[in-house]
Amino acid sequence: LLAPRPVPEYLRTALVGREEERARLAGVLEEVRQGRGRLVFVVGEVGIGKTRLVQELIEKAGPDLHLLMGRCYEAQVMQPYQPLVEALRSALPTIVLESLQISDLWLREVSRLVPELGERLPDLPLNVPLDATQERNRLFEGVTRFLIGLSRQRPTILFLDNLHWADQTTLQLLHYLARNTLQERVLLLGAYRDEEAGDPLIGLVRSLRGEGLLSLIHLRRLTLEETTTMIRGMAGMTAGGKKFSRRIYRETEGNPFFIMEVIRSLFEEGVLEQNEHGWTTDWENFVTEYTRLPIPASVREVIQARLNRLDEGTRQILETAAVTRHSFYFATVSRASGQEEEKVLDAFDRLLKAQLIREVEVGVEGSKYDFSHELIREVAYQSMSGARRQWLHRRVGEALEAGYRDRLDEVVDRLAYHFAQGGVRDKALAYSIRAGDRARELYANEKAIEHYQRALQLAQETEDLSTIYEGLGDVYTLLGKHDLAIESYQAVLDHSQRNHARAAEIRRKMARVYERSGRYDLALRHLEAGKELLAASDPSPALARLDDGIALIHIRQGRYREAIDLCQRNLAMIETLSRDRDTRQEMAWAHNTLGSAYLYHGDYQRAIEHLQQSLALREELGDALGQATLYNNLGVVHYYRGDYDRAHEYYQRSFEIKKEIGDIYGLAISRTNLGLTLHHRGEQAQALQHLKEAVRICRDIEAEWLLPETYRIMAKVHLALGDVAQARVHAQAALETAERLNCEVFTGVAHRVLGQVAALGQGKWDQAEEHFARSIEIFESLSNEHELGKTCYDYGLALKERGDLEKAKERLAQAMEIFARSGAPGRLERAREAYESIMNA
């Protein structure tokens, strides 16, 4: 990618006017060598010298580095994570994988982007399936661990060029890398044209700068003095040339690429010549400052003039390469051109000699080429007629099909694009759907939407339309775009009226969307409609899934008795089915849901019994993620009971499994729960360590919903450590985040903690009473006895500390009544001890 571009003698020059920028990059690289990871973007207009600046850094850095280099292409031909895939693939041949201290878990994730890694390590085990969001987090962590592993061998540079064309998922992964390589010998470098930066890149830059993670290097145009120095360097002169340089500067305005192309054009047209003294010209117009020199008005005109000087056969090969919209192999262009191979070889030689294309890689698939500059590709592409472009797109698509017949997924995005541009509707449709599915598999959701929307424009058959709309609905659901998800699923229903099984499943998916957005009545309506569609069918796992969904809605609405009754009926129905894997999966879910219903209903013993049965089924199925979830849920029940040691034991088991399978999101939950039990056990330093890591993970993966709980536990830990100021900061953060998320339970909990901080830490009793009263009001309105009991208990302790013993006894008695009713012996015992200490005082 960054091999020096071959140029004739008359164009060779040192990098001019970039002394400050070179010094900054050199300083950054030295910091990286010392173990301080950095992210730097080099920004400027087309032709300003961004890649040349990075090339200079790498050349001077020496050989003791890992270099990973990739570039973005126009969005239509970009596969998900294109520049990162290219970067990883380019470095793979030079890496001794066996010496990397990286677990198989993370290597398997990287192999999803670079299948060659899996071919080199064929014994890598498959990773445990997670849901889509969790799997995306694991993929991001895998790439991060791979880079960190390289950096612990030697400093590592990852350079991604043309980021103005990067897809949103690539930018999200780059953000994740920036956050998680701060203490590693990793330099993340990017370059982009600021005038072409879209909203995703602008948003990323704003976020990175807000977090203090990004340094920007803006490249300006050269001054007249710098232009003169550049031209003297090319001409081999130490003085003179001012009038000529001024004329060049006036036309190019100091853009280095434009300057180079103008000089090249003047030589190729015979206007300039080189002799032993430097450059010379027959144009005797020095007095008029070279005003008659034939300099084109724009860099595009300069490039067009160069292309016009090519013979017809060579021009056709260049146009074929331009249509690829990508780097290209000789074999692909040769097939697509339809010309004899020897003639194509001759054309390549002429294009290389003219510095219109360059060789960027030599590998087992042959030599890989690219244009010497992106503008050359653009001018060559735009200069063709529409009919010729369409014909060449079709030919390029057919050439890619032939060259990648055994691994089409590597180029499926390009196939969809070329056949769409080539007017081949059936292939464009098939590859667009396949590209959307492939993007979903790699969690590139925005990219998947692009492909599905293109497929919609091509689709005509009902089955195709249903498939596309369902894919769109699934992606919009993952992105939290609920209205668009419902709209897409409704379109599936419109095209699937006769397929009751499919329609029932779509109803279930719509219910899930409505549940996530808190519209429980609509969720129930769709689940009931799904059941009606299956009413004439025999009992089935599909029907069990619908009943389980209804039970979960009842739990969300606080209708625990209805949830319990439905779960019991559902389990009875499942028992009548053949005991295959699907049936056991549904039975495991039903026991888990029934356990949750009993938990919130306050029957902890029955909750444990059903969660244990669900756990046994998960173990029988070999479902590691399910086991981790059940251990966590069992920990929650024991925590509710007040048995903190047992809760901690279950949370630790869940934590270990999630760590083993790479469930990053699950680790945030486990660390929060472990922080809570460690706090209750008096191990505040360890608790704080887990909680800080949980906050970091939540920010990395944008799991904001967990932050109110994590912040409020951190507040309690700081209060236990005597750091009232930090306790107040975290309690307030818990409240603000909970209110922003419109989560009443977390809001009530945050008010309780703020009451404790105000009372026990600050002695501000009026504020404390306001917070406790608000907490009680919220939990009474939600009929949440567990949290209500905890607030009454903490309020009673605060009143006891204040000396208001009668009110303290009243609140503690209320807490005891709730804990006794719900079967929480540990909490009941602690409330009784506090109550009796007042009575015995």
KAKAZI-V149424 format. One record per residue. N is the residue number from 1. OMEGA is omega in radians with two decimals (* if undefined). D_LAST is the distance of its C-alpha to the last C-alpha in Angstrom with 2 decimals. Layout:
# KAKAZI-V149424
n->{N	N}
omega->{OMEGA	OMEGA}
d_last->{D_LAST	D_LAST}
This chain:
# KAKAZI-V149424
n->{1	2	3	4	5	6	7	8	9	10	11	12	13	14	15	16	17	18	19	20	21	22	23	24	25	26	27	28	29	30	31	32	33	34	35	36	37	38	39	40	41	42	43	44	45	46	47	48	49	50	51	52	53	54	55	56	57	58	59	60	61	62	63	64	65	66	67	68	69	70	71	72	73	74	75	76	77	78	79	80	81	82	83	84	85	86	87	88	89	90	91	92	93	94	95	96	97	98	99	100	101	102	103	104	105	106	107	108	109	110	111	112	113	114	115	116	117	118	119	120	121	122	123	124	125	126	127	128	129	130	131	132	133	134	135	136	137	138	139	140	141	142	143	144	145	146	147	148	149	150	151	152	153	154	155	156	157	158	159	160	161	162	163	164	165	166	167	168	169	170	171	172	173	174	175	176	177	178	179	180	181	182	183	184	185	186	187	188	189	190	191	192	193	194	195	196	197	198	199	200	201	202	203	204	205	206	207	208	209	210	211	212	213	214	215	216	217	218	219	220	221	222	223	224	225	226	227	228	229	230	231	232	233	234	235	236	237	238	239	240	241	242	243	244	245	246	247	248	249	250	251	252	253	254	255	256	257	258	259	260	261	262	263	264	265	266	267	268	269	270	271	272	273	274	275	276	277	278	279	280	281	282	283	284	285	286	287	288	289	290	291	292	293	294	295	296	297	298	299	300	301	302	303	304	305	306	307	308	309	310	311	312	313	314	315	316	317	318	319	320	321	322	323	324	325	326	327	328	329	330	331	332	333	334	335	336	337	338	339	340	341	342	343	344	345	346	347	348	349	350	351	352	353	354	355	356	357	358	359	360	361	362	363	364	365	366	367	368	369	370	371	372	373	374	375	376	377	378	379	380	381	382	383	384	385	386	387	388	389	390	391	392	393	394	395	396	397	398	399	400	401	402	403	404	405	406	407	408	409	410	411	412	413	414	415	416	417	418	419	420	421	422	423	424	425	426	427	428	429	430	431	432	433	434	435	436	437	438	439	440	441	442	443	444	445	446	447	448	449	450	451	452	453	454	455	456	457	458	459	460	461	462	463	464	465	466	467	468	469	470	471	472	473	474	475	476	477	478	479	480	481	482	483	484	485	486	487	488	489	490	491	492	493	494	495	496	497	498	499	500	501	502	503	504	505	506	507	508	509	510	511	512	513	514	515	516	517	518	519	520	521	522	523	524	525	526	527	528	529	530	531	532	533	534	535	536	537	538	539	540	541	542	543	544	545	546	547	548	549	550	551	552	553	554	555	556	557	558	559	560	561	562	563	564	565	566	567	568	569	570	571	572	573	574	575	576	577	578	579	580	581	582	583	584	585	586	587	588	589	590	591	592	593	594	595	596	597	598	599	600	601	602	603	604	605	606	607	608	609	610	611	612	613	614	615	616	617	618	619	620	621	622	623	624	625	626	627	628	629	630	631	632	633	634	635	636	637	638	639	640	641	642	643	644	645	646	647	648	649	650	651	652	653	654	655	656	657	658	659	660	661	662	663	664	665	666	667	668	669	670	671	672	673	674	675	676	677	678	679	680	681	682	683	684	685	686	687	688	689	690	691	692	693	694	695	696	697	698	699	700	701	702	703	704	705	706	707	708	709	710	711	712	713	714	715	716	717	718	719	720	721	722	723	724	725	726	727	728	729	730	731	732	733	734	735	736	737	738	739	740	741	742	743	744	745	746	747	748	749	750	751	752	753	754	755	756	757	758	759	760	761	762	763	764	765	766	767	768	769	770	771	772	773	774	775	776	777	778	779	780	781	782	783	784	785	786	787	788	789	790	791	792	793	794	795	796	797	798	799	800	801	802	803	804	805	806	807	808	809	810	811	812	813	814	815	816	817	818	819	820	821	822	823	824	825	826	827	828	829	830	831	832	833	834	835	836	837	838	839	840	841}
omega->{-3.06	3.07	-3.13	-3.12	-3.12	3.14	3.08	-3.07	-3.04	3.12	-3.09	-3.12	3.04	3.08	-3.02	3.00	-3.08	-3.07	-3.12	-3.12	3.10	-3.14	3.12	-3.13	3.11	3.10	3.10	-3.14	3.11	3.07	-3.14	3.11	-3.13	3.07	3.09	-3.10	-3.10	3.02	-3.11	3.00	3.03	-2.94	3.07	-3.08	3.12	3.09	-3.04	3.07	-3.11	-3.12	3.13	3.13	3.13	3.10	3.12	3.13	-3.07	3.13	-3.10	-3.07	-3.13	-3.03	-3.03	-3.13	2.85	3.12	3.08	-3.00	3.10	-3.14	3.08	3.04	3.14	-2.95	-3.04	-3.07	-3.12	2.95	3.12	3.12	-3.03	-3.07	3.13	3.08	3.14	-3.14	3.13	-3.12	-3.11	-3.07	-2.99	-3.12	-3.08	-3.04	3.02	-3.01	-3.09	-3.11	3.11	3.12	-3.10	-3.12	3.11	3.13	-3.07	3.08	3.11	3.12	3.14	-3.14	3.06	3.09	-3.08	-3.08	3.12	3.10	3.10	3.10	3.11	3.13	-3.01	-3.09	3.11	3.13	3.05	3.11	-3.14	3.12	3.02	3.03	-2.93	-3.12	3.14	-3.14	3.08	3.11	-3.14	3.08	3.12	3.14	3.13	3.11	3.13	3.14	3.13	3.12	3.13	3.10	3.09	-3.05	3.12	2.94	3.08	-3.12	-3.02	3.06	3.00	-3.12	3.11	-3.08	3.09	-3.11	3.07	3.10	-3.05	3.05	-3.02	-3.11	3.07	3.12	3.10	3.11	3.10	3.09	3.13	3.11	-3.11	-3.12	-2.94	3.07	-3.08	-3.11	-3.09	-3.14	-3.09	3.03	3.07	-3.12	3.05	3.07	3.10	3.07	-3.08	-3.11	-3.14	-3.13	3.12	-3.08	3.14	-3.13	3.11	3.11	3.11	-3.13	-3.13	-3.13	-3.11	3.14	3.09	3.13	-3.14	-3.06	-2.95	2.94	3.12	3.02	-3.14	3.11	3.12	3.03	3.14	3.03	3.08	3.14	3.13	3.07	3.11	3.11	3.14	-3.11	3.08	3.12	3.12	-3.08	-3.11	-3.10	3.07	-3.14	3.11	3.07	-3.05	-3.11	3.12	-3.13	3.13	3.12	3.11	-3.12	-3.11	-3.10	-3.04	-3.12	3.02	3.07	-3.01	-3.13	3.11	3.11	-3.12	-3.10	3.09	3.12	3.12	-3.12	-3.14	3.08	-3.08	3.11	3.10	3.12	3.08	3.04	-3.13	3.04	-3.05	-3.13	-3.09	-3.13	3.11	3.11	3.08	-3.11	-3.08	-3.14	-3.11	-3.08	-3.13	3.05	3.03	-3.10	-3.12	3.10	-3.10	-3.12	3.11	-3.05	-3.11	-3.14	3.11	3.09	3.09	-3.12	3.14	3.11	3.10	-3.13	-3.13	-3.13	3.11	3.01	-2.99	-3.12	3.14	3.13	3.14	3.09	3.12	3.13	3.09	3.11	-3.14	-3.12	3.12	-3.13	-2.94	2.88	-2.97	3.04	3.11	-3.06	-3.13	-3.12	3.14	3.13	-3.05	-3.07	-3.09	-3.14	3.09	-3.05	-3.11	3.12	3.10	3.09	3.12	3.13	3.09	3.13	-3.13	3.12	3.07	-3.14	3.14	-3.11	3.04	3.00	3.11	3.09	-3.08	-3.08	3.02	-3.09	-3.08	3.13	-3.13	-3.11	3.10	-3.05	3.02	3.10	-3.11	3.04	-3.09	-3.13	3.12	3.09	-3.09	-3.13	3.13	-3.12	-3.07	-3.08	-3.14	3.01	3.12	-3.13	-3.13	3.10	-3.13	3.14	-3.12	3.07	3.12	3.14	3.12	3.08	3.14	3.12	3.10	3.08	-3.11	-3.07	-3.08	-3.00	-3.11	-3.12	-3.07	-3.12	3.13	-3.07	-3.03	3.10	-3.13	3.10	3.12	-3.12	-3.05	3.14	3.04	3.12	-3.13	3.08	3.12	-2.95	-3.03	3.13	3.12	3.12	-3.11	-3.11	3.09	3.09	-3.13	3.12	3.08	3.11	3.14	3.11	3.09	3.14	-3.14	3.04	3.05	-2.93	3.14	3.10	3.10	3.13	3.11	-3.10	-3.14	3.14	3.05	3.13	3.13	3.14	-3.08	-2.98	3.10	-3.09	-3.11	-3.10	3.10	-3.13	3.12	3.14	-3.10	-3.12	3.11	3.07	3.11	3.13	3.14	-3.12	3.12	3.09	3.13	-3.10	-3.13	3.10	-2.91	-3.11	3.12	3.10	3.14	3.12	-3.14	3.13	3.10	3.10	3.07	3.13	-3.14	-3.11	-3.06	-3.02	-3.10	-3.11	-3.03	-3.12	3.14	-3.14	3.12	3.12	3.11	3.07	3.13	3.13	3.10	3.10	3.13	3.12	-3.14	3.10	-3.11	-3.14	3.05	-3.14	-2.97	-3.12	3.11	3.10	3.13	-3.13	-3.13	3.10	3.10	3.10	3.08	3.12	3.11	3.13	-3.11	-3.03	-3.11	-3.10	3.06	3.03	-3.04	3.03	3.13	3.11	3.11	3.13	3.13	3.10	3.12	3.10	3.11	3.14	3.13	3.09	3.10	3.12	3.12	-3.09	-3.13	3.14	-2.96	-3.12	3.10	3.12	-3.13	-3.13	-3.12	3.12	3.14	3.09	3.14	3.12	3.12	3.11	-3.13	3.13	-3.13	-3.09	3.04	-2.99	3.08	-3.05	-3.14	-3.13	3.13	3.07	-3.12	3.10	3.10	3.12	-3.10	3.10	3.13	3.13	3.11	3.07	3.12	3.12	3.11	3.12	-3.08	3.05	3.09	3.12	-2.99	-3.10	3.12	3.06	3.14	-3.11	-3.09	3.07	3.09	3.10	3.09	3.13	3.14	3.11	3.11	3.10	3.12	-3.13	-3.07	-3.07	-3.06	3.14	3.10	3.11	3.12	3.13	-3.12	3.07	3.10	-3.11	3.07	3.06	3.13	-3.13	-3.12	3.05	3.10	-3.14	-3.12	3.11	-2.99	3.13	3.13	3.10	-3.14	3.14	3.13	3.12	-3.14	3.10	3.12	3.14	-3.09	3.13	-3.12	3.09	-3.11	-3.08	3.07	3.13	-3.04	3.11	3.12	3.11	3.10	3.11	-3.11	-3.14	3.08	-3.13	3.09	3.09	-3.13	-3.10	3.09	3.08	-3.12	3.10	3.10	-3.13	-2.94	-3.12	3.10	3.12	-3.11	3.12	3.11	-3.06	3.10	3.11	3.10	3.11	3.13	-3.13	-3.14	3.13	-3.13	-3.03	3.07	3.07	-2.99	-3.04	-3.10	-3.02	3.12	3.14	-3.13	3.14	-3.07	3.08	3.09	3.10	3.14	3.12	-3.14	3.10	3.11	3.13	3.13	3.14	-3.03	-3.11	3.13	3.08	3.13	-3.14	-3.08	3.09	3.11	3.09	3.10	-3.12	-3.09	3.13	3.13	3.13	3.11	3.13	-3.12	3.14	-3.03	-3.13	-3.14	3.11	3.10	3.12	-3.13	3.09	3.12	-3.12	3.09	3.06	3.12	-3.12	-3.12	-3.07	-2.98	-3.09	-3.02	-3.10	3.14	-2.96	3.13	3.10	-3.12	-3.12	3.11	-3.12	3.13	-3.14	3.14	3.12	3.13	-3.13	-3.12	-3.06	3.04	3.14	3.14	-3.04	-3.13	-3.03	-3.12	-3.10	3.08	3.11	3.13	3.12	3.10	-3.14	-3.11	3.09	3.11	3.11	3.13	3.12	3.08	3.13	-3.14	-3.10	3.12	-2.93	-3.12	3.11	3.12	3.13	-3.12	-3.12	3.14	3.10	3.10	3.12	3.13	3.14	-3.13	-3.10	3.11	-3.11	-3.06	3.11	3.11	-2.99	-3.13	3.14	3.12	-3.13	-3.13	3.11	3.13	3.13	3.14	3.14	-3.11	3.10	3.07	-3.12	-3.09	-3.08	*}
d_last->{80.14	80.43	83.70	85.84	88.07	91.73	93.58	97.13	97.80	98.22	94.63	92.81	90.60	87.47	84.29	84.75	82.33	79.15	78.41	75.00	73.95	75.21	73.26	70.04	70.47	71.32	68.15	66.08	67.69	66.88	63.19	63.34	64.92	61.92	59.52	58.60	59.57	61.27	62.61	65.67	67.82	71.38	72.43	75.79	78.69	81.08	83.31	81.27	80.83	77.30	78.32	80.67	77.86	75.68	78.78	79.27	75.67	76.09	79.49	78.18	74.96	76.84	76.81	73.39	71.65	70.94	72.53	71.66	73.62	73.90	74.95	74.43	77.29	77.75	75.12	77.58	78.40	75.01	73.19	69.37	68.22	71.95	71.69	68.98	70.98	74.05	72.18	70.71	74.06	75.98	73.88	73.66	76.99	75.94	72.54	72.14	69.49	68.88	67.72	65.08	61.54	60.62	59.36	61.56	59.02	59.85	63.56	63.83	62.40	64.95	67.70	67.05	68.45	71.02	72.40	74.47	71.30	70.86	74.53	74.06	70.97	71.90	69.20	66.28	63.98	63.24	59.83	57.40	57.92	55.21	55.29	57.51	54.93	53.38	56.88	57.84	54.83	55.88	59.44	58.35	56.26	59.25	61.59	59.04	58.59	62.40	62.88	60.16	61.86	65.15	63.65	62.33	65.93	67.29	66.60	67.12	68.61	68.36	70.78	70.98	73.90	74.56	70.92	72.08	73.14	69.96	68.30	64.68	63.40	65.07	63.40	59.98	60.57	61.68	58.45	56.48	58.59	58.04	54.25	54.24	56.89	55.55	55.00	58.26	61.91	62.86	64.91	65.03	68.10	69.27	72.18	72.92	75.12	73.03	75.49	74.96	71.19	69.69	66.30	64.61	65.68	64.92	61.42	60.93	62.12	59.76	56.75	57.71	58.23	54.93	53.23	55.32	57.09	60.68	63.46	66.54	70.02	72.36	76.03	78.36	82.10	84.36	85.83	89.62	89.48	87.50	89.89	92.79	91.19	90.63	94.26	95.65	93.65	95.15	98.62	98.39	98.97	97.37	98.81	100.58	99.95	98.25	100.29	99.93	96.18	95.84	97.65	95.42	92.30	93.38	93.68	90.67	88.28	87.10	85.84	86.53	87.39	89.74	91.40	91.97	93.36	95.71	97.08	97.50	99.32	101.66	102.60	103.11	105.32	107.36	106.43	104.92	106.30	105.29	107.60	107.35	106.42	103.64	103.88	106.97	108.25	111.61	110.12	111.59	109.28	107.40	108.22	106.58	103.50	104.03	103.66	105.99	104.01	103.31	99.49	97.76	95.36	92.36	91.16	91.64	95.30	95.62	94.23	96.40	99.46	98.58	98.24	101.57	103.32	102.40	105.00	104.39	103.31	100.80	99.44	98.87	96.90	94.75	94.13	93.17	90.64	89.31	88.71	86.32	83.86	82.44	83.42	86.20	88.09	91.86	92.10	90.24	92.45	95.57	94.88	93.99	97.01	99.53	101.69	103.12	100.75	103.17	103.47	99.70	99.50	102.09	100.18	96.95	98.86	100.16	96.74	95.22	98.06	97.52	93.80	92.93	90.91	89.41	88.43	84.66	84.20	86.31	84.84	85.78	86.42	88.83	88.64	86.26	87.35	86.03	87.50	87.76	85.88	84.16	86.52	89.51	88.02	87.30	90.81	92.48	90.51	91.14	94.86	95.56	96.63	94.16	96.35	96.49	92.72	92.16	94.69	93.16	89.61	90.87	92.65	89.62	87.47	90.05	90.23	86.47	86.53	89.21	87.61	84.08	84.97	82.63	79.66	79.91	76.17	76.70	78.98	78.02	76.95	80.35	82.21	80.56	81.48	85.06	85.99	84.52	86.54	89.48	89.51	88.87	86.55	85.84	84.93	82.97	80.89	80.28	79.32	77.12	75.06	74.97	73.96	71.13	69.91	70.20	68.22	65.45	65.41	64.79	62.20	64.58	63.71	65.49	68.58	68.44	68.44	71.56	73.41	72.42	73.46	76.82	77.19	76.63	79.61	81.74	80.58	82.61	81.75	78.84	77.41	77.41	75.73	72.98	72.34	72.17	69.91	67.47	67.38	66.72	63.93	62.22	62.47	61.28	58.26	57.36	57.78	55.56	58.59	57.71	60.38	63.14	61.89	62.02	65.46	66.74	65.41	66.92	70.24	69.94	69.44	72.50	74.55	73.07	73.39	75.24	72.98	70.05	68.24	68.34	67.39	64.33	63.18	63.73	61.67	58.82	59.15	59.14	55.98	54.33	55.31	53.97	50.68	50.28	50.90	48.39	51.17	49.98	52.22	55.32	54.17	53.87	57.27	58.99	57.34	58.44	61.91	62.07	61.33	64.10	66.55	65.81	65.74	69.21	68.44	67.08	63.39	63.00	60.60	61.39	60.10	56.96	56.30	56.59	54.14	51.67	52.01	51.32	48.18	46.89	47.51	45.55	42.57	42.96	42.97	39.88	42.14	40.69	41.99	45.50	45.30	44.33	47.15	49.69	48.72	49.16	52.58	53.50	52.70	54.79	57.67	57.43	57.64	61.15	62.45	64.22	61.77	63.15	61.28	60.85	59.42	56.90	55.87	55.25	53.37	51.08	50.44	49.81	47.20	45.49	45.46	44.21	41.40	40.44	40.57	38.23	35.84	35.55	35.58	32.41	34.17	33.49	35.12	38.38	38.28	38.25	41.08	43.38	42.68	43.52	46.75	47.61	46.99	49.32	52.03	51.67	52.10	55.11	56.62	56.03	54.17	52.19	50.89	49.77	47.95	46.13	45.11	43.83	41.81	40.20	39.50	37.99	35.73	34.64	33.77	31.66	29.93	29.17	27.77	25.47	27.55	28.23	30.20	32.56	32.94	33.85	36.40	38.14	38.13	39.72	42.43	43.19	43.36	45.85	48.16	48.15	48.99	51.80	53.37	52.98	50.74	49.75	47.97	46.06	45.04	43.37	41.27	40.48	39.54	37.17	35.50	35.40	33.84	31.07	30.26	30.65	28.12	25.53	26.52	25.94	29.73	30.08	33.52	35.13	33.54	35.04	38.40	38.62	37.56	40.12	42.81	41.87	42.30	45.66	46.88	45.85	47.84	50.79	51.13	49.96	47.13	45.21	43.26	41.02	40.16	37.34	35.37	36.28	35.45	32.00	31.13	32.59	30.34	27.21	28.73	29.48	26.00	24.66	27.33	26.30	29.58	28.45	32.08	33.27	30.30	31.32	34.99	34.53	32.21	34.80	37.57	35.89	35.80	39.37	40.79	39.13	40.48	43.89	43.96	42.86	40.20	37.48	35.16	35.20	34.89	31.69	30.27	31.39	29.66	26.36	26.82	27.94	24.75	22.73	25.12	25.01	21.21	20.15	23.51	24.90	22.20	24.61	22.35	25.32	27.14	24.18	23.77	27.54	27.64	24.84	26.51	29.86	28.67	27.34	30.61	32.72	31.15	31.20	34.88	35.59	33.76	32.23	29.15	28.42	28.15	26.48	23.65	23.31	23.29	20.59	18.42	19.20	18.84	15.32	14.39	16.28	14.61	11.11	12.86	14.41	11.35	12.78	9.86	12.22	14.93	12.92	12.08	15.77	17.15	15.28	16.40	19.85	19.89	19.03	21.83	24.25	23.61	24.01	27.17	28.68	28.04	25.95	24.00	22.85	21.45	19.98	18.14	16.71	15.65	14.05	12.07	10.80	10.15	8.38	6.03	5.14	5.61	3.79	0.00}
